[in-house]
Amino acid sequence: MSTSSSTSYYSDNNGFAYHHPTPTTTRLSSSSSSSDDGSSDDFSHTTTHSQTDSDSEDDDDDDDDDDSHVPIPQCHRRRSCRHNLHDLSPPSPSSLPDRWDVLGLGQAMVDFSGMVDDEFLERLGLEKGTRKVVNHEERGRVLQAMDGCSYKAAAGGSLSNTLVALARLGGLPVGGPSLNVAMAGSVGSDPLGGFYRSKLKRANVSFLSAPVNEGTTGTVVVLTTPDAQRTMLAYQGTSSTISYDSSLASSICKTDVLIVEGYLFEFPDTIKTISKACEVARSFGALVAVTASDISCIERHYDDFWDIMANYADIVFANSDEARAFCHFSSKESPVSATRYLSHFVPLVSVTDGPRGSYIGVKGEAVYIPAPPCTPPVDTCGAGDAYASGILYGILRGVSDLKGMGGFAAKVASVVVGQQGTRLRVQDAVKLARSFALCRESSSAI
């Protein structure tokens, strides 16, 4: 990648540092070998809401994603900035910051998550641990089987998990100014769309896109078995339609990091939006990050992924299987080999390998990050999303030590794995951010 821009970073044996954009800086080439919150929104006739104690206005936004218990709907119906959407309008320009630290481009989906056993999956012919895109009828079949069960409703989506965690880690001016985090996506003008927007608002993530008139908001049913494996059924709704318009262009011009969710590569028209967004982001000096999201998605859209990664990406997030898929490696190849290979083409590569740890690759080298000791996992859903938030937080805070950055990301992921639900809780984020700041102060004092 020889494209010039106004963001720079450097790396040494174990370091990666992000410099805020300046008009004269040149990017180094990497192509060498190297609630009441709205949780009480009516779900029309499809759902009802049972308020809990944690839904109160004063509850400091803890569990903003998981505190809404609703029955299953029936099938019939750059420079770091210092730093309200219960209605169906985007935030007014006057209420937004001058710049965004991170802007995410991804699927806006409402999650309905709950625990099931293996027999339930077998009865419905679902393969455990997979993610399947379903139509309205298929979704209805699963929801009918869950009739009467209580689910937790969340403003979900892989990318939104990362953005919420990042907003919570950066919610206080600890170790730096508070972070401004935003998301662009697509929701319908239905009650679920209002629910999604209000939940992100409560988590301090600004949802910038206007709702699609008469559109239906996408949903994901997340079924978690006792072994902490999750099976996901995605109904796309309007989430697959993201257009590159003047509003999105204006937001991209004012961000330090643009992160693109890999699931968007499933949709041909949206790939055009991704390409244009990445091109503009680079021209304005932003870092571009891409999440792998899913092996089958990589296999179906291999060339599209590589077109974006080779030409625009500064950071790629993947798990070990996804990293091997990018490299066309067999399952026998080690994740460290895949990390090293990818880092010849992308400046920073983050590869997670479950309880075996993770790797950060820079210029053909891979730094191993051991998994922190923790209690047995409760729910692995969201672990990789949380890990990505830790990496981005470290970059935005100016960390150059890859080992330290990866260790912090692993801690964030371990906290999420140890709970039910995909979101980093507010109190945990505050503890992690303060611990991060103390570690940096201690290391700088040595």
C-alpha positions as a Python dict, from the first residue, in 0.01 Angstrom:
ca = {
    (1, 'M'): (0, 0, 0),
    (2, 'S'): (167, 315, -113),
    (3, 'T'): (-132, 541, -86),
    (4, 'S'): (-44, 863, 90),
    (5, 'S'): (-252, 1007, 368),
    (6, 'S'): (-218, 1218, 675),
    (7, 'T'): (-205, 951, 944),
    (8, 'S'): (116, 784, 1051),
    (9, 'Y'): (224, 516, 1289),
    (10, 'Y'): (546, 332, 1355),
    (11, 'S'): (635, -10, 1477),
    (12, 'D'): (945, -161, 1629),
    (13, 'N'): (1016, -509, 1762),
    (14, 'N'): (723, -508, 1999),
    (15, 'G'): (556, -176, 1943),
    (16, 'F'): (287, -9, 1742),
    (17, 'A'): (206, 354, 1795),
    (18, 'Y'): (-71, 561, 1646),
    (19, 'H'): (0, 926, 1584),
    (20, 'H'): (-296, 1158, 1553),
    (21, 'P'): (-332, 1295, 1201),
    (22, 'T'): (-138, 1600, 1094),
    (23, 'P'): (-155, 1770, 755),
    (24, 'T'): (204, 1688, 666),
    (25, 'T'): (256, 1331, 787),
    (26, 'T'): (293, 1048, 535),
    (27, 'R'): (166, 695, 595),
    (28, 'L'): (428, 423, 589),
    (29, 'S'): (379, 154, 328),
    (30, 'S'): (293, -194, 453),
    (31, 'S'): (303, -380, 125),
    (32, 'S'): (658, -499, 169),
    (33, 'S'): (747, -842, 295),
    (34, 'S'): (700, -749, 605),
    (35, 'S'): (-3540, 401, 3177),
    (36, 'D'): (-3611, 464, 3149),
    (37, 'D'): (-3414, 445, 2836),
    (38, 'G'): (-3634, 320, 2566),
    (39, 'S'): (-3601, -38, 2676),
    (40, 'S'): (-3964, 22, 2757),
    (41, 'D'): (-4035, 94, 2391),
    (42, 'D'): (-4348, -88, 2283),
    (43, 'F'): (-4266, -373, 2049),
    (44, 'S'): (-4607, -317, 1896),
    (45, 'H'): (-4807, -636, 1930),
    (46, 'T'): (-4501, -857, 1892),
    (47, 'T'): (-4347, -817, 2235),
    (48, 'T'): (-4400, -681, 2580),
    (49, 'H'): (-4155, -544, 2831),
    (50, 'S'): (-4120, -634, 3196),
    (51, 'Q'): (-3935, -362, 3378),
    (52, 'T'): (-3667, -467, 3624),
    (53, 'D'): (-3488, -273, 3893),
    (54, 'S'): (-3195, -220, 3662),
    (55, 'D'): (-3419, -36, 3416),
    (56, 'S'): (-3440, 275, 3629),
    (57, 'E'): (-3320, 608, 3499),
    (58, 'D'): (-3054, 616, 3769),
    (59, 'D'): (-2894, 286, 3701),
    (60, 'D'): (-2587, 430, 3533),
    (61, 'D'): (-2651, 238, 3215),
    (62, 'D'): (-2532, -95, 3345),
    (63, 'D'): (-2646, -382, 3129),
    (64, 'D'): (-2804, -151, 2880),
    (65, 'D'): (-2818, -436, 2637),
    (66, 'D'): (-2931, -716, 2858),
    (67, 'D'): (-3173, -568, 3107),
    (68, 'S'): (-3482, -589, 2890),
    (69, 'H'): (-3657, -921, 2939),
    (70, 'V'): (-3916, -977, 2671),
    (71, 'P'): (-4102, -1284, 2544),
    (72, 'I'): (-4001, -1415, 2203),
    (73, 'P'): (-4195, -1226, 1933),
    (74, 'Q'): (-4454, -1445, 1771),
    (75, 'C'): (-4395, -1554, 1414),
    (76, 'H'): (-4716, -1395, 1290),
    (77, 'R'): (-4615, -1056, 1324),
    (78, 'R'): (-835, 1182, 1448),
    (79, 'R'): (-754, 1400, 1692),
    (80, 'S'): (-916, 1257, 1991),
    (81, 'C'): (-1228, 1457, 2057),
    (82, 'R'): (-1319, 1575, 2401),
    (83, 'H'): (-1590, 1481, 2392),
    (84, 'N'): (-3067, 1144, 2215),
    (85, 'L'): (-3251, 918, 2004),
    (86, 'H'): (-3568, 775, 2145),
    (87, 'D'): (-3751, 916, 1848),
    (88, 'L'): (-3685, 798, 1496),
    (89, 'S'): (-3474, 1094, 1386),
    (90, 'P'): (-3096, 1106, 1365),
    (91, 'P'): (-2924, 1331, 1619),
    (92, 'S'): (-2920, 1697, 1530),
    (93, 'P'): (-2581, 1829, 1414),
    (94, 'S'): (-2567, 2069, 1708),
    (95, 'S'): (-2578, 1778, 1954),
    (96, 'L'): (-2282, 1596, 1798),
    (97, 'P'): (-1911, 1642, 1871),
    (98, 'D'): (-1678, 1803, 1620),
    (99, 'R'): (-1493, 1475, 1560),
    (100, 'W'): (-1530, 1104, 1625),
    (101, 'D'): (-1258, 889, 1774),
    (102, 'V'): (-1418, 581, 1620),
    (103, 'L'): (-1695, 544, 1364),
    (104, 'G'): (-1831, 196, 1299),
    (105, 'L'): (-1999, 85, 978),
    (106, 'G'): (-2198, -227, 1045),
    (107, 'Q'): (-2519, -423, 1079),
    (108, 'A'): (-2776, -290, 1324),
    (109, 'M'): (-2955, -595, 1460),
    (110, 'V'): (-3171, -656, 1765),
    (111, 'D'): (-3059, -971, 1947),
    (112, 'F'): (-3289, -1211, 2128),
    (113, 'S'): (-3063, -1435, 2335),
    (114, 'G'): (-3128, -1725, 2566),
    (115, 'M'): (-3007, -2064, 2689),
    (116, 'V'): (-3110, -2390, 2520),
    (117, 'D'): (-2988, -2749, 2526),
    (118, 'D'): (-2839, -2957, 2247),
    (119, 'E'): (-3166, -3144, 2200),
    (120, 'F'): (-3341, -2819, 2109),
    (121, 'L'): (-3090, -2754, 1831),
    (122, 'E'): (-3115, -3110, 1703),
    (123, 'R'): (-3493, -3095, 1700),
    (124, 'L'): (-3483, -2790, 1476),
    (125, 'G'): (-3201, -2921, 1260),
    (126, 'L'): (-2960, -2647, 1365),
    (127, 'E'): (-2584, -2704, 1363),
    (128, 'K'): (-2434, -2593, 1692),
    (129, 'G'): (-2187, -2307, 1683),
    (130, 'T'): (-2281, -2177, 1340),
    (131, 'R'): (-2429, -1852, 1211),
    (132, 'K'): (-2709, -1890, 959),
    (133, 'V'): (-2894, -1624, 762),
    (134, 'V'): (-3266, -1708, 768),
    (135, 'N'): (-3575, -1572, 601),
    (136, 'H'): (-3892, -1460, 775),
    (137, 'E'): (-4047, -1807, 769),
    (138, 'E'): (-3737, -1982, 908),
    (139, 'R'): (-3709, -1729, 1186),
    (140, 'G'): (-4075, -1779, 1267),
    (141, 'R'): (-4023, -2155, 1301),
    (142, 'V'): (-3754, -2106, 1563),
    (143, 'L'): (-3948, -1838, 1748),
    (144, 'Q'): (-4254, -2059, 1756),
    (145, 'A'): (-4045, -2336, 1913),
    (146, 'M'): (-3937, -2086, 2178),
    (147, 'D'): (-4292, -1966, 2240),
    (148, 'G'): (-4338, -1876, 2603),
    (149, 'C'): (-3968, -1859, 2680),
    (150, 'S'): (-3820, -1539, 2813),
    (151, 'Y'): (-3535, -1390, 2615),
    (152, 'K'): (-3310, -1094, 2674),
    (153, 'A'): (-3341, -828, 2408),
    (154, 'A'): (-3031, -632, 2311),
    (155, 'A'): (-2921, -375, 2058),
    (156, 'G'): (-2695, -634, 1906),
    (157, 'G'): (-2460, -693, 1620),
    (158, 'S'): (-2093, -783, 1639),
    (159, 'L'): (-1971, -432, 1569),
    (160, 'S'): (-2206, -263, 1814),
    (161, 'N'): (-2067, -488, 2089),
    (162, 'T'): (-1721, -350, 2014),
    (163, 'L'): (-1841, 9, 1996),
    (164, 'V'): (-2036, -8, 2322),
    (165, 'A'): (-1739, -163, 2503),
    (166, 'L'): (-1510, 106, 2362),
    (167, 'A'): (-1750, 384, 2460),
    (168, 'R'): (-1768, 246, 2813),
    (169, 'L'): (-1392, 205, 2843),
    (170, 'G'): (-1352, 563, 2723),
    (171, 'G'): (-1652, 702, 2906),
    (172, 'L'): (-1438, 874, 3169),
    (173, 'P'): (-1131, 1091, 3105),
    (174, 'V'): (-902, 823, 3250),
    (175, 'G'): (-563, 812, 3082),
    (176, 'G'): (-685, 1057, 2821),
    (177, 'P'): (-996, 1249, 2713),
    (178, 'S'): (-1333, 1077, 2695),
    (179, 'L'): (-1385, 897, 2365),
    (180, 'N'): (-1653, 988, 2112),
    (181, 'V'): (-1794, 677, 1945),
    (182, 'A'): (-2052, 653, 1667),
    (183, 'M'): (-2212, 398, 1439),
    (184, 'A'): (-2366, 413, 1093),
    (185, 'G'): (-2599, 137, 984),
    (186, 'S'): (-2957, 69, 888),
    (187, 'V'): (-3266, 22, 1103),
    (188, 'G'): (-3632, 34, 1012),
    (189, 'S'): (-3891, 283, 1127),
    (190, 'D'): (-4047, 6, 1337),
    (191, 'P'): (-4049, -26, 1719),
    (192, 'L'): (-3740, -248, 1712),
    (193, 'G'): (-3556, 28, 1529),
    (194, 'G'): (-3649, 275, 1802),
    (195, 'F'): (-3538, 23, 2063),
    (196, 'Y'): (-3200, -19, 1893),
    (197, 'R'): (-3133, 352, 1863),
    (198, 'S'): (-3231, 432, 2220),
    (199, 'K'): (-3015, 149, 2356),
    (200, 'L'): (-2706, 273, 2173),
    (201, 'K'): (-2777, 627, 2288),
    (202, 'R'): (-2791, 509, 2647),
    (203, 'A'): (-2453, 338, 2597),
    (204, 'N'): (-2305, 666, 2467),
    (205, 'V'): (-2277, 545, 2108),
    (206, 'S'): (-2435, 788, 1861),
    (207, 'F'): (-2633, 615, 1587),
    (208, 'L'): (-2600, 853, 1294),
    (209, 'S'): (-2818, 698, 1023),
    (210, 'A'): (-3181, 791, 972),
    (211, 'P'): (-3431, 502, 985),
    (212, 'V'): (-3555, 342, 664),
    (213, 'N'): (-3915, 441, 610),
    (214, 'E'): (-4143, 137, 642),
    (215, 'G'): (-3832, -80, 682),
    (216, 'T'): (-3801, -374, 921),
    (217, 'T'): (-3512, -388, 1165),
    (218, 'G'): (-3296, -699, 1146),
    (219, 'T'): (-3287, -950, 1429),
    (220, 'V'): (-3054, -1223, 1549),
    (221, 'V'): (-3167, -1513, 1765),
    (222, 'V'): (-2869, -1623, 1976),
    (223, 'L'): (-2905, -1971, 2125),
    (224, 'T'): (-2639, -2059, 2383),
    (225, 'T'): (-2587, -2418, 2498),
    (226, 'P'): (-2447, -2521, 2839),
    (227, 'D'): (-2096, -2558, 2692),
    (228, 'A'): (-2101, -2183, 2613),
    (229, 'Q'): (-2126, -2238, 2237),
    (230, 'R'): (-2368, -2009, 2059),
    (231, 'T'): (-2576, -2070, 1750),
    (232, 'M'): (-2701, -1762, 1568),
    (233, 'L'): (-2990, -1715, 1329),
    (234, 'A'): (-2985, -1382, 1149),
    (235, 'Y'): (-3283, -1219, 982),
    (236, 'Q'): (-3141, -929, 782),
    (237, 'G'): (-3437, -696, 746),
    (238, 'T'): (-3307, -354, 639),
    (239, 'S'): (-2965, -411, 800),
    (240, 'S'): (-2814, -511, 465),
    (241, 'T'): (-2889, -176, 304),
    (242, 'I'): (-2632, 93, 381),
    (243, 'S'): (-2593, 366, 122),
    (244, 'Y'): (-2302, 603, 87),
    (245, 'D'): (-2473, 941, 120),
    (246, 'S'): (-2371, 1293, 220),
    (247, 'S'): (-2441, 1226, 587),
    (248, 'L'): (-2212, 923, 599),
    (249, 'A'): (-1946, 1105, 398),
    (250, 'S'): (-1952, 1397, 641),
    (251, 'S'): (-1911, 1165, 940),
    (252, 'I'): (-1623, 972, 783),
    (253, 'C'): (-1437, 1296, 718),
    (254, 'K'): (-1441, 1363, 1091),
    (255, 'T'): (-1322, 1033, 1238),
    (256, 'D'): (-986, 903, 1355),
    (257, 'V'): (-1071, 533, 1310),
    (258, 'L'): (-1323, 377, 1072),
    (259, 'I'): (-1407, 16, 1157),
    (260, 'V'): (-1600, -196, 906),
    (261, 'E'): (-1793, -506, 1008),
    (262, 'G'): (-1717, -808, 792),
    (263, 'Y'): (-2077, -927, 781),
    (264, 'L'): (-2150, -634, 547),
    (265, 'F'): (-1950, -807, 273),
    (266, 'E'): (-2247, -1040, 225),
    (267, 'F'): (-2431, -766, 36),
    (268, 'P'): (-2307, -654, -309),
    (269, 'D'): (-2449, -302, -292),
    (270, 'T'): (-2305, -249, 54),
    (271, 'I'): (-1958, -354, -63),
    (272, 'K'): (-1964, -45, -284),
    (273, 'T'): (-2038, 164, 24),
    (274, 'I'): (-1752, -3, 213),
    (275, 'S'): (-1504, 67, -65),
    (276, 'K'): (-1601, 433, -94),
    (277, 'A'): (-1605, 480, 284),
    (278, 'C'): (-1258, 330, 322),
    (279, 'E'): (-1122, 539, 35),
    (280, 'V'): (-1253, 861, 188),
    (281, 'A'): (-1140, 765, 538),
    (282, 'R'): (-786, 706, 416),
    (283, 'S'): (-783, 1033, 222),
    (284, 'F'): (-871, 1218, 544),
    (285, 'G'): (-604, 1039, 746),
    (286, 'A'): (-818, 795, 942),
    (287, 'L'): (-707, 445, 1030),
    (288, 'V'): (-922, 175, 870),
    (289, 'A'): (-1003, -145, 1061),
    (290, 'V'): (-1188, -451, 928),
    (291, 'T'): (-1345, -733, 1129),
    (292, 'A'): (-1346, -1080, 971),
    (293, 'S'): (-1679, -1175, 1130),
    (294, 'D'): (-1737, -1523, 980),
    (295, 'I'): (-1548, -1797, 792),
    (296, 'S'): (-1826, -1869, 545),
    (297, 'C'): (-1855, -1499, 467),
    (298, 'I'): (-1480, -1486, 397),
    (299, 'E'): (-1503, -1788, 167),
    (300, 'R'): (-1793, -1642, -29),
    (301, 'H'): (-1642, -1295, -62),
    (302, 'Y'): (-1271, -1367, -47),
    (303, 'D'): (-1173, -1129, -327),
    (304, 'D'): (-1384, -844, -188),
    (305, 'F'): (-1225, -881, 156),
    (306, 'W'): (-876, -879, 11),
    (307, 'D'): (-951, -580, -209),
    (308, 'I'): (-1033, -376, 101),
    (309, 'M'): (-760, -526, 319),
    (310, 'A'): (-479, -485, 67),
    (311, 'N'): (-572, -134, -39),
    (312, 'Y'): (-713, 31, 272),
    (313, 'A'): (-691, -168, 596),
    (314, 'D'): (-455, -70, 876),
    (315, 'I'): (-598, -321, 1124),
    (316, 'V'): (-767, -659, 1078),
    (317, 'F'): (-948, -846, 1356),
    (318, 'A'): (-1000, -1222, 1315),
    (319, 'N'): (-1010, -1543, 1512),
    (320, 'S'): (-771, -1826, 1425),
    (321, 'D'): (-1009, -2000, 1184),
    (322, 'E'): (-1090, -1675, 1005),
    (323, 'A'): (-722, -1585, 981),
    (324, 'R'): (-649, -1922, 819),
    (325, 'A'): (-938, -1866, 578),
    (326, 'F'): (-786, -1534, 470),
    (327, 'C'): (-459, -1715, 398),
    (328, 'H'): (-614, -2026, 239),
    (329, 'F'): (-435, -2226, 509),
    (330, 'S'): (-555, -2567, 623),
    (331, 'S'): (-674, -2627, 978),
    (332, 'K'): (-335, -2786, 1050),
    (333, 'E'): (-159, -2452, 1014),
    (334, 'S'): (-97, -2268, 1339),
    (335, 'P'): (-261, -1932, 1408),
    (336, 'V'): (83, -1779, 1452),
    (337, 'S'): (164, -1870, 1090),
    (338, 'A'): (-155, -1705, 970),
    (339, 'T'): (-84, -1398, 1183),
    (340, 'R'): (264, -1361, 1041),
    (341, 'Y'): (143, -1406, 685),
    (342, 'L'): (-135, -1149, 713),
    (343, 'S'): (93, -895, 878),
    (344, 'H'): (295, -873, 556),
    (345, 'F'): (-9, -710, 397),
    (346, 'V'): (-184, -531, 684),
    (347, 'P'): (10, -314, 933),
    (348, 'L'): (-152, -463, 1245),
    (349, 'V'): (-325, -801, 1265),
    (350, 'S'): (-515, -923, 1571),
    (351, 'V'): (-586, -1298, 1585),
    (352, 'T'): (-767, -1457, 1879),
    (353, 'D'): (-746, -1828, 1957),
    (354, 'G'): (-995, -1879, 2239),
    (355, 'P'): (-855, -2009, 2569),
    (356, 'R'): (-519, -2066, 2399),
    (357, 'G'): (-452, -1693, 2385),
    (358, 'S'): (-410, -1453, 2096),
    (359, 'Y'): (-153, -1300, 1863),
    (360, 'I'): (-74, -954, 1735),
    (361, 'G'): (114, -940, 1407),
    (362, 'V'): (329, -655, 1276),
    (363, 'K'): (565, -670, 977),
    (364, 'G'): (584, -1048, 956),
    (365, 'E'): (629, -1103, 1329),
    (366, 'A'): (370, -1228, 1578),
    (367, 'V'): (357, -1142, 1947),
    (368, 'Y'): (188, -1408, 2162),
    (369, 'I'): (-64, -1288, 2420),
    (370, 'P'): (-149, -1553, 2683),
    (371, 'A'): (-509, -1582, 2793),
    (372, 'P'): (-558, -1440, 3144),
    (373, 'P'): (-661, -1683, 3417),
    (374, 'C'): (-1035, -1673, 3463),
    (375, 'T'): (-1330, -1876, 3579),
    (376, 'P'): (-1491, -2120, 3333),
    (377, 'P'): (-1662, -1932, 3050),
    (378, 'V'): (-2030, -1860, 3085),
    (379, 'D'): (-2093, -1733, 2732),
    (380, 'T'): (-1827, -1694, 2462),
    (381, 'C'): (-2055, -1477, 2249),
    (382, 'G'): (-1896, -1134, 2219),
    (383, 'A'): (-1546, -1233, 2331),
    (384, 'G'): (-1381, -1135, 2003),
    (385, 'D'): (-1582, -815, 1989),
    (386, 'A'): (-1463, -720, 2336),
    (387, 'Y'): (-1103, -806, 2247),
    (388, 'A'): (-1122, -571, 1948),
    (389, 'S'): (-1242, -290, 2174),
    (390, 'G'): (-936, -337, 2394),
    (391, 'I'): (-701, -313, 2096),
    (392, 'L'): (-872, 2, 1968),
    (393, 'Y'): (-869, 155, 2315),
    (394, 'G'): (-496, 94, 2342),
    (395, 'I'): (-431, 252, 2002),
    (396, 'L'): (-641, 558, 2083),
    (397, 'R'): (-459, 596, 2414),
    (398, 'G'): (-126, 593, 2233),
    (399, 'V'): (3, 255, 2349),
    (400, 'S'): (308, 133, 2156),
    (401, 'D'): (371, -189, 2350),
    (402, 'L'): (197, -470, 2165),
    (403, 'K'): (226, -711, 2457),
    (404, 'G'): (62, -464, 2692),
    (405, 'M'): (-208, -373, 2442),
    (406, 'G'): (-290, -736, 2375),
    (407, 'G'): (-287, -821, 2744),
    (408, 'F'): (-540, -548, 2813),
    (409, 'A'): (-760, -664, 2524),
    (410, 'A'): (-747, -1020, 2661),
    (411, 'K'): (-859, -894, 3003),
    (412, 'V'): (-1155, -714, 2849),
    (413, 'A'): (-1254, -1031, 2663),
    (414, 'S'): (-1217, -1249, 2973),
    (415, 'V'): (-1457, -1024, 3165),
    (416, 'V'): (-1722, -1058, 2894),
    (417, 'V'): (-1673, -1435, 2865),
    (418, 'G'): (-1732, -1469, 3239),
    (419, 'Q'): (-2085, -1329, 3221),
    (420, 'Q'): (-2411, -1398, 3041),
    (421, 'G'): (-2448, -1151, 2757),
    (422, 'T'): (-2226, -992, 2495),
    (423, 'R'): (-2170, -645, 2639),
    (424, 'L'): (-1901, -513, 2869),
    (425, 'R'): (-2077, -379, 3176),
    (426, 'V'): (-2025, -21, 3286),
    (427, 'Q'): (-1869, -97, 3625),
    (428, 'D'): (-1632, -350, 3469),
    (429, 'A'): (-1530, -101, 3200),
    (430, 'V'): (-1450, 162, 3462),
    (431, 'K'): (-1234, -84, 3659),
    (432, 'L'): (-1052, -193, 3345),
    (433, 'A'): (-988, 164, 3229),
    (434, 'R'): (-851, 266, 3569),
    (435, 'S'): (-632, -44, 3584),
    (436, 'F'): (-507, 35, 3234),
    (437, 'A'): (-418, 391, 3335),
    (438, 'L'): (-240, 275, 3651),
    (439, 'C'): (-34, 21, 3457),
    (440, 'R'): (72, 289, 3210),
    (441, 'E'): (166, 526, 3491),
    (442, 'S'): (367, 253, 3663),
    (443, 'S'): (552, 155, 3346),
    (444, 'S'): (633, 515, 3259),
    (445, 'A'): (769, 574, 3609),
    (446, 'I'): (1021, 292, 3578),
}
